[in-house]
């Protein structure tokens, strides 16, 4: 059965999801930053776009590190917010199902 029972819901650990998204997004930003340093044709449009969001993110070693820090914080906060919203919605739906009985 997909659901554990009609009275239980699966809760997401918000901090764990925050770390997972933060690390994943930071690794992607770092990868693109380093690739653009070593290959002149790689990722410059992406870096210019993300540099408008993450101040200091550019195709340099220090720029890649700065962008990685911003990306981790952004992913971490986004993961926590997503998990909290999910947990709230699932909890409300579980209560709604209990009232229908």
DAQUI-V90910 format. One record per residue. RES is the residue in three letters. SS is DSSP state (a for helix, b for strand, c for the rest). PHI is phi in radians with two decimals (999 if undefined). Layout:
# DAQUI-V90910
RES:SS:PHI  RES:SS:PHI
This chain:
# DAQUI-V90910
UNK:c:999  UNK:c:-1.18  UNK:c:-1.76  UNK:c:-1.13  UNK:c:-2.82  UNK:c:-1.32  UNK:c:-1.86  UNK:c:-2.00  UNK:c:-2.35  UNK:c:-1.55  UNK:c:-1.71  UNK:c:-1.60  UNK:c:-1.28  UNK:a:-1.17  UNK:a:-1.21  UNK:a:-1.11  UNK:a:-1.14  UNK:a:-1.05  UNK:a:-1.11  UNK:a:-1.09  UNK:a:-1.19  UNK:a:-1.08  UNK:a:-1.17  UNK:a:-1.13  UNK:a:-1.18  UNK:a:-1.12  UNK:a:-1.12  UNK:a:-1.13  UNK:a:-1.13  UNK:a:-1.12  UNK:a:-1.05  UNK:a:-1.13  UNK:a:-1.06  UNK:a:-1.23  UNK:a:-1.12  UNK:a:-1.27  UNK:a:-1.23  UNK:a:-1.50  UNK:c:-2.14  UNK:c:-1.10  UNK:c:-1.63  UNK:c:-1.71  UNK:c:1.30  UNK:a:-1.19  UNK:a:-1.14  UNK:a:-1.11  UNK:a:-1.16  UNK:a:-1.10  UNK:a:-1.15  UNK:a:-1.23  UNK:a:-1.15  UNK:a:-1.31  UNK:a:-1.67  UNK:c:-1.76  UNK:c:-1.05  UNK:c:1.74  UNK:c:-1.34  UNK:c:-2.67  UNK:c:-1.44  UNK:c:-2.33  UNK:a:-1.07  UNK:a:-1.17  UNK:a:-1.11  UNK:a:-1.16  UNK:a:-1.16  UNK:a:-1.08  UNK:a:-1.08  UNK:a:-1.14  UNK:a:-1.13  UNK:a:-1.04  UNK:a:-1.13  UNK:a:-1.10  UNK:a:-1.08  UNK:a:-1.10  UNK:a:-1.15  UNK:a:-1.11  UNK:a:-1.15  UNK:a:-1.10  UNK:a:-1.12  UNK:a:-1.11  UNK:a:-1.10  UNK:a:-1.05  UNK:a:-1.14  UNK:a:-1.14  UNK:a:-1.13  UNK:a:-1.05  UNK:a:-1.07  UNK:a:-1.14  UNK:a:-1.13  UNK:a:-1.15  UNK:a:-1.13  UNK:a:-1.14  UNK:a:-1.17  UNK:a:-1.16  UNK:a:-1.13  UNK:a:-1.12  UNK:a:-1.16  UNK:a:-1.16  UNK:a:-1.25  UNK:a:-1.32  UNK:c:-1.31
